Structure formats: structure tokens, C-alpha cells
Amino acid sequence: MPTASRDHPIETPVRHRPLKIGTTTATKTRVCHIDEGLDFLGFHIQRRRKKGTSEHYVYTYPSKKALASITGKVRAVTNKRGQRTLADLLRQLNSAVRGWCYYFRFGSSTATFHYLDDFCWRRVTLWLRKQHPGIDWRALRRRYLTGEPGWRPEEDGITLFVPQRVKVTRYRWRGYSIPTPWAKAATV
């Protein structure tokens, strides 16, 4: 039986599998240490030291590739010029960012959500400055940055989504609350 190390993945068992699904799995299979971490379904799973203690825990947070994909979408939406209103931009941007945040709310995502909020705000204000050349910050704030909480871009009642307000739920255990078809019906 071949052994695996960090540098050499297990090749022999993968090569001699009787069932092959799609492309070769040897290129996608990697054996790694949990301290190095791995990416799975957009999450990066890694054991790290908990801040303020000497204990190590396994954390899941959005991978760099997943964060790069949403920042790329934000860039693509805010790079488009033309006769588009701020409300149209916010509608398109909010749906993409809201869906991404709701997918990644089940990990250690708070810091990533703060970064994404800052990134979106900077991109939208940059878009506004390009749409209105010569406008100063005072006029920009008075006309467009009127949403709550302070300085949020808003038009026609549509405000820029705030990712850092998404409630992060980590590692919830649903044990006894999972309904089963075999549960006895309550008799009255």
C-alpha cells in the first residue's frame, strides 16, 4: 500500500479504481494537512489557533477564489458606463452581493463581510464620481449618500446592501429539531 506525504499525493489507489467518474480524479485529488487547509464548495477549511488562547480549532471561511469571484462581479457591474441610474446599479449589485453573503453566512465570515462592504461602497462611490465629473464630496453626500446607516448610496428607496449586517451562524447543531417521518403524532 503506498503512503502519502505532503509533497506526493496518493497515486496508486486513484489510478487503479474500477469506477471512473468524468475526468481523471488524480488531478483533482490532493492529500494535505489540516493546518494547510483545503478549499471545498467555496469555503476554505483550516485549523487555526483561536485568538487569545493556545487552543486550535477548525474554521471554515470563504476562500480567496470565492471572494475574488464576487469582487470581480462588483467590478464588472460598476465598470459599465452609460445612461444607467443609480437605482438600476444598486438593484443589480444588491442581488449578487446578498446571494453571496447568504451562502457564506455559515462560516467564519464576519471579517470577509466587512471587507466586501467597504469594497462595494468604494466601487459605487467611484462610479458616482465618474458619472458626475466635477462633483465634490459635499454635493455627492447630499444627493446620493443619504441611506441608513450613514453615507450609504440610495436612490428611489433602494439602498446599497450592507453585508456586515448578515447574521453569521457557525456550526449550528440541529440534533433534536430535525423532523422525522417516524415521529409519533401528538394525541390531543
Sequence and secondary structure as in RCSB ss.txt:
>XXXX:A:sequence
MPTASRDHPIETPVRHRPLKIGTTTATKTRVCHIDEGLDFLGFHIQRRRKKGTSEHYVYTYPSKKALASITGKVR
AVTNKRGQRTLADLLRQLNSAVRGWCYYFRFGSSTATFHYLDDFCWRRVTLWLRKQHPGIDWRALRRRYLTGEPG
WRPEEDGITLFVPQRVKVTRYRWRGYSIPTPWAKAATV
>XXXX:A:secstr
     SSS   HHHHT S   SS STTT     TTT EEETTEEEEEEE TTSS EEEEEEE HHHHHHHHHHHH
HHHH  SS  HHHHHHHHHHHHHHHHHHGGGSS HHHHHHHHHHHHHHHHHHHHHHSTT  HHHHHHHT  BTTT
TB EETTEE   GGGS    S   GGGS  TTS     
